[in-house]
Amino acid sequence: MENIKQQLQSIKINDPLHFQNLTLFAIKGSDNTAFHYITLSQAYENKVVEVKETSDEGSVSELLFINSSDTPILILEGQELLGAKQNRIINVSILVPAHISMVIPVSCCERSRWGFRSNREFSLSDRMTFSRARRNKMRSVNERWESGDNADSDQQEVWQDMDVKFAKMNVNSSTDSMGDFYDTYSERINQYVKSFASENDDKGIIAAINGKIVSMEFFDRNTSFKDNLSKIIRGLAADAIEEQKTSLIATKQQAEDFVENVHASKINELGSIGLGSQYKIDGDTQLGQTLIFHNQLIHFIVFTTNEWVH
């Protein structure tokens, strides 16, 4: 893991950008383009991917992912897939090999629907899971996978996190769909998205809400980060609008301290789904996952275990 620690130590943190109670610090670094892959949104644009239920009966915790391209596809932990029997969120980041059909681990984010609508295939939404639910799901996936189980989440906890969000934000949803929350608050959330942009050497962000560092997420290359930035910001904004304390702003020193704690965290292999392996990040006040292929960080996400809204 020394090579991985060196890659973490090579990143540079930019000065903060603020919008209301959300602060973002861009992570700078040189691209690793030793091998080629495409993102999930690019795969959909190129019409080289299909995501379906595993059968007509379906399985809440699994989907069938079909890559018909000549290139691996990067799918991300926290991405939301819409359609088929119910909407799902992806449990771990996976580099799906070219020309393969494989089962991927997912969680339900639409509890009160279990039936096909007009489209039996899934499409990709424009958002990530909101950050608190994403962190809690990651914790349960890490614990279960490390104990010898598969990469399933604690589905009841995922639903509970959505119930709490709906109640606090007065959201009604006939199917208990996370998407209805985002639709209800789309105008406010889009204000956050429009307030941040990436530069050509950005590879990720450190995010703070109400003056508290929430997460650190980065990629091996700028194109992957830029492709997913708006989705990541929507997930952060979904928590930021829940409790706004605009007078509290995080400092660059806080971001640097967070990274130092990441350096001190343990990185242990969980298993291998697709190309490369998935690893668990375990620190005193941090938890996360990273996807590593050929000794290179492809996607890295870590959250604080402390709360940023109450």
C-alpha positions as CSV (number, residue, x, y, z in Angstrom):
1,M,0.0,0.0,0.0
2,E,3.0,2.3,0.1
3,N,2.5,3.2,-3.6
4,I,-1.1,4.2,-2.8
5,K,0.0,6.3,0.1
6,Q,2.5,8.1,-2.1
7,Q,-0.3,8.8,-4.6
8,L,-2.4,10.3,-1.8
9,Q,0.5,12.4,-0.6
10,S,1.2,13.8,-4.1
11,I,-2.2,15.7,-4.3
12,K,-2.4,19.4,-3.9
13,I,-5.3,21.3,-2.4
14,N,-6.5,24.5,-4.0
15,D,-8.0,27.6,-2.2
16,P,-11.7,27.2,-1.2
17,L,-14.7,28.2,-3.2
18,H,-18.0,28.9,-1.3
19,F,-21.7,29.0,-2.0
20,Q,-23.9,29.6,1.0
21,N,-23.0,26.8,3.4
22,L,-21.1,24.6,1.0
23,T,-17.3,24.9,0.6
24,L,-15.3,23.0,-2.0
25,F,-11.5,22.7,-2.2
26,A,-10.3,21.5,-5.6
27,I,-7.8,18.6,-5.6
28,K,-5.0,19.2,-8.1
29,G,-2.8,16.6,-9.7
30,S,-1.4,15.1,-12.9
31,D,-3.6,12.6,-14.9
32,N,-2.9,8.9,-14.9
33,T,-3.9,7.8,-18.4
34,A,-1.9,4.6,-18.7
35,F,-5.0,2.7,-19.8
36,H,-8.3,3.7,-21.4
37,Y,-11.8,3.4,-20.0
38,I,-15.0,5.4,-20.3
39,T,-17.4,6.7,-17.6
40,L,-20.9,5.4,-17.3
41,S,-22.5,8.5,-18.8
42,Q,-20.2,8.2,-21.8
43,A,-21.2,4.6,-22.1
44,Y,-24.9,5.6,-22.2
45,E,-24.1,8.4,-24.7
46,N,-22.3,5.9,-27.0
47,K,-25.1,3.3,-26.5
48,V,-22.7,0.6,-25.4
49,V,-24.2,-0.3,-22.1
50,E,-27.4,-2.0,-20.8
51,V,-28.5,-2.3,-17.2
52,K,-31.3,-4.7,-16.4
53,E,-33.0,-6.7,-13.7
54,T,-31.2,-10.0,-13.3
55,S,-34.5,-11.8,-14.3
56,D,-38.2,-11.1,-14.7
57,E,-38.5,-11.8,-11.0
58,G,-35.6,-9.5,-10.2
59,S,-33.4,-9.2,-7.1
60,V,-33.4,-6.0,-5.0
61,S,-29.7,-6.2,-4.3
62,E,-28.4,-7.1,-7.8
63,L,-28.6,-5.9,-11.4
64,L,-27.2,-7.2,-14.6
65,F,-24.7,-4.9,-16.3
66,I,-23.9,-5.5,-19.9
67,N,-20.8,-3.8,-21.4
68,S,-20.8,-4.2,-25.2
69,S,-17.9,-1.8,-25.9
70,D,-14.3,-2.5,-26.6
71,T,-13.4,-0.5,-23.5
72,P,-13.9,-0.9,-19.7
73,I,-16.6,1.2,-18.1
74,L,-16.2,2.9,-14.7
75,I,-19.3,2.9,-12.6
76,L,-19.3,4.7,-9.3
77,E,-20.4,4.0,-5.8
78,G,-23.4,6.2,-5.1
79,Q,-24.6,6.6,-8.7
80,E,-28.4,6.2,-9.1
81,L,-30.0,4.1,-11.8
82,L,-33.6,4.8,-12.8
83,G,-36.2,2.4,-14.1
84,A,-37.1,-1.3,-14.4
85,K,-38.8,-2.6,-11.2
86,Q,-37.4,0.1,-8.9
87,N,-34.6,2.7,-8.8
88,R,-31.2,1.6,-7.4
89,I,-27.9,3.0,-6.2
90,I,-24.6,1.3,-6.9
91,N,-22.8,-0.1,-3.8
92,V,-19.1,0.0,-4.9
93,S,-17.1,1.5,-7.7
94,I,-16.3,-1.0,-10.4
95,L,-14.2,-1.0,-13.5
96,V,-16.4,-3.3,-15.7
97,P,-14.3,-5.2,-18.3
98,A,-15.0,-4.8,-22.1
99,H,-17.5,-7.2,-23.7
100,I,-18.9,-8.7,-20.6
101,S,-22.2,-9.3,-18.7
102,M,-21.8,-9.2,-15.0
103,V,-24.0,-8.9,-11.8
104,I,-23.3,-5.7,-9.8
105,P,-24.3,-5.0,-6.1
106,V,-26.9,-2.3,-5.6
107,S,-29.3,-0.9,-3.0
108,C,-32.9,0.2,-3.5
109,C,-33.8,3.8,-3.3
110,E,-37.5,3.5,-4.2
111,R,-39.0,1.2,-1.6
112,S,-42.7,1.3,-2.5
113,R,-42.4,0.2,-6.1
114,W,-41.7,-3.3,-7.4
115,G,-42.9,-3.5,-11.0
116,F,-41.9,-2.7,-14.5
117,R,-43.1,0.6,-16.0
118,S,-42.7,1.4,-19.7
119,N,-38.9,0.8,-19.7
120,R,-37.5,-2.5,-18.6
121,E,-33.9,-1.1,-18.7
122,F,-32.2,1.4,-16.5
123,S,-31.0,4.9,-17.3
124,L,-28.5,7.0,-15.4
125,S,-29.7,9.8,-13.2
126,D,-28.0,13.2,-12.9
127,R,-27.2,12.9,-9.1
128,M,-25.4,10.9,-6.5
129,T,-27.0,9.6,-3.4
130,F,-27.1,12.4,-0.7
131,S,-24.0,12.3,1.3
132,R,-25.2,11.0,4.7
133,A,-27.0,8.1,3.1
134,R,-24.0,7.4,0.9
135,R,-21.6,7.3,3.9
136,N,-23.9,5.0,5.9
137,K,-24.4,2.7,3.0
138,M,-20.7,2.5,2.5
139,R,-20.1,1.6,6.2
140,S,-22.5,-1.3,6.1
141,V,-21.1,-2.6,2.7
142,N,-17.6,-2.4,4.2
143,E,-18.6,-4.3,7.3
144,R,-20.5,-7.0,5.5
145,W,-17.9,-7.5,2.8
146,E,-15.0,-7.6,5.2
147,S,-16.8,-10.2,7.4
148,G,-16.9,-12.6,4.5
149,D,-20.3,-11.7,3.1
150,N,-20.9,-10.1,-0.3
151,A,-21.0,-6.3,-1.1
152,D,-24.6,-5.9,0.0
153,S,-25.7,-2.9,2.1
154,D,-28.0,-2.7,5.1
155,Q,-31.1,-2.1,3.0
156,Q,-33.2,-1.1,6.0
157,E,-30.7,1.6,7.0
158,V,-30.8,3.0,3.4
159,W,-34.5,3.3,3.6
160,Q,-34.3,4.7,7.1
161,D,-31.9,7.5,5.9
162,M,-34.4,8.4,3.2
163,D,-37.3,8.4,5.6
164,V,-35.4,10.8,7.9
165,K,-34.6,13.1,4.9
166,F,-38.2,13.1,3.7
167,A,-39.5,13.9,7.1
168,K,-37.1,16.7,7.8
169,M,-37.6,18.3,4.4
170,N,-41.4,17.7,4.1
171,V,-41.2,15.5,1.0
172,N,-44.1,13.3,-0.1
173,S,-43.4,10.4,-2.4
174,S,-46.0,7.8,-3.5
175,T,-43.2,5.3,-4.1
176,D,-40.7,6.4,-1.4
177,S,-38.3,7.4,-4.2
178,M,-35.2,9.4,-3.5
179,G,-35.7,11.0,-6.8
180,D,-38.8,12.8,-5.5
181,F,-36.7,14.6,-2.9
182,Y,-34.3,15.8,-5.6
183,D,-37.2,16.9,-7.9
184,T,-38.9,18.8,-5.0
185,Y,-35.7,20.8,-4.3
186,S,-34.2,20.8,-7.8
187,E,-34.2,24.6,-8.0
188,R,-32.2,25.1,-4.8
189,I,-29.9,22.2,-5.5
190,N,-29.1,23.5,-9.0
191,Q,-28.0,26.8,-7.5
192,Y,-25.2,25.0,-5.8
193,V,-24.3,23.1,-9.0
194,K,-24.1,26.3,-11.0
195,S,-21.8,28.0,-8.5
196,F,-18.9,25.6,-8.9
197,A,-16.8,24.6,-12.0
198,S,-13.7,22.5,-12.5
199,E,-10.4,23.4,-14.1
200,N,-8.3,21.2,-16.4
201,D,-6.0,20.0,-13.7
202,D,-8.7,19.2,-11.1
203,K,-9.1,15.6,-10.1
204,G,-11.4,15.8,-7.2
205,I,-12.8,17.9,-4.3
206,I,-12.8,18.1,-0.5
207,A,-16.2,19.3,0.6
208,A,-17.4,21.0,3.8
209,I,-20.9,21.8,5.0
210,N,-21.6,24.3,7.7
211,G,-17.9,24.7,8.3
212,K,-17.3,20.9,8.8
213,I,-15.3,18.8,6.4
214,V,-17.7,16.1,5.0
215,S,-15.8,14.2,2.3
216,M,-12.9,13.8,0.0
217,E,-13.4,12.4,-3.5
218,F,-11.1,12.2,-6.4
219,F,-10.3,10.3,-9.6
220,D,-7.2,9.2,-11.6
221,R,-8.0,11.8,-14.3
222,N,-9.7,15.1,-14.8
223,T,-12.1,13.8,-17.5
224,S,-13.7,11.4,-15.0
225,F,-13.9,14.0,-12.3
226,K,-15.4,16.6,-14.6
227,D,-17.9,14.1,-16.0
228,N,-19.3,13.4,-12.4
229,L,-18.8,16.8,-10.7
230,S,-22.4,18.0,-11.0
231,K,-23.7,14.6,-9.7
232,I,-21.4,14.8,-6.7
233,I,-22.4,18.4,-5.9
234,R,-26.1,17.5,-6.0
235,G,-25.4,14.8,-3.4
236,L,-23.6,17.3,-1.2
237,A,-26.2,20.0,-1.8
238,A,-29.0,17.7,-0.7
239,D,-27.5,17.7,2.8
240,A,-26.4,21.3,2.7
241,I,-30.0,22.6,2.2
242,E,-31.2,20.5,5.1
243,E,-29.5,22.8,7.7
244,Q,-28.0,26.1,6.5
245,K,-25.5,27.9,8.6
246,T,-24.0,30.2,6.1
247,S,-21.7,32.0,8.6
248,L,-19.7,28.9,9.1
249,I,-17.0,28.5,6.5
250,A,-14.3,25.8,6.4
251,T,-10.6,26.8,6.1
252,K,-7.9,25.3,4.0
253,Q,-6.1,24.2,7.2
254,Q,-9.2,22.0,8.0
255,A,-8.9,20.4,4.5
256,E,-5.2,19.8,4.9
257,D,-5.8,18.2,8.4
258,F,-8.5,16.0,6.9
259,V,-6.0,14.8,4.2
260,E,-3.4,14.1,6.9
261,N,-5.9,11.9,8.7
262,V,-6.5,10.1,5.5
263,H,-2.8,9.4,5.2
264,A,-2.9,7.8,8.6
265,S,-5.8,5.6,7.8
266,K,-5.7,1.8,7.2
267,I,-6.3,0.6,3.7
268,N,-7.4,-3.1,3.5
269,E,-8.6,-5.1,0.5
270,L,-12.2,-6.0,0.5
271,G,-12.4,-8.1,-2.6
272,S,-12.5,-7.9,-6.4
273,I,-15.5,-7.1,-8.6
274,G,-14.5,-6.4,-12.2
275,L,-11.0,-5.2,-13.0
276,G,-8.8,-4.4,-10.1
277,S,-9.8,-4.5,-6.4
278,Q,-11.9,-2.6,-4.0
279,Y,-10.4,-1.5,-0.7
280,K,-11.7,-0.2,2.6
281,I,-10.5,3.1,4.1
282,D,-10.6,3.0,7.9
283,G,-9.5,5.9,10.0
284,D,-10.2,7.2,13.5
285,T,-12.9,9.5,12.2
286,Q,-13.1,8.5,8.6
287,L,-14.4,5.7,6.4
288,G,-14.3,5.1,2.7
289,Q,-13.6,3.0,-0.3
290,T,-11.1,3.1,-3.2
291,L,-10.9,1.2,-6.5
292,I,-7.3,0.3,-7.4
293,F,-6.2,-1.2,-10.8
294,H,-2.6,-1.9,-11.7
295,N,-1.5,-0.1,-8.5
296,Q,-3.3,3.1,-9.5
297,L,-6.1,4.8,-7.7
298,I,-9.1,5.0,-10.1
299,H,-11.7,6.3,-7.7
300,F,-11.3,7.3,-4.1
301,I,-14.0,8.4,-1.7
302,V,-13.8,9.0,2.1
303,F,-16.3,10.5,4.5
304,T,-16.0,11.8,8.0
305,T,-17.8,9.7,10.6
306,N,-18.8,12.9,12.5
307,E,-22.1,14.5,11.7
308,W,-22.4,17.7,9.7
309,V,-26.2,18.3,10.1
310,H,-28.4,17.3,13.0
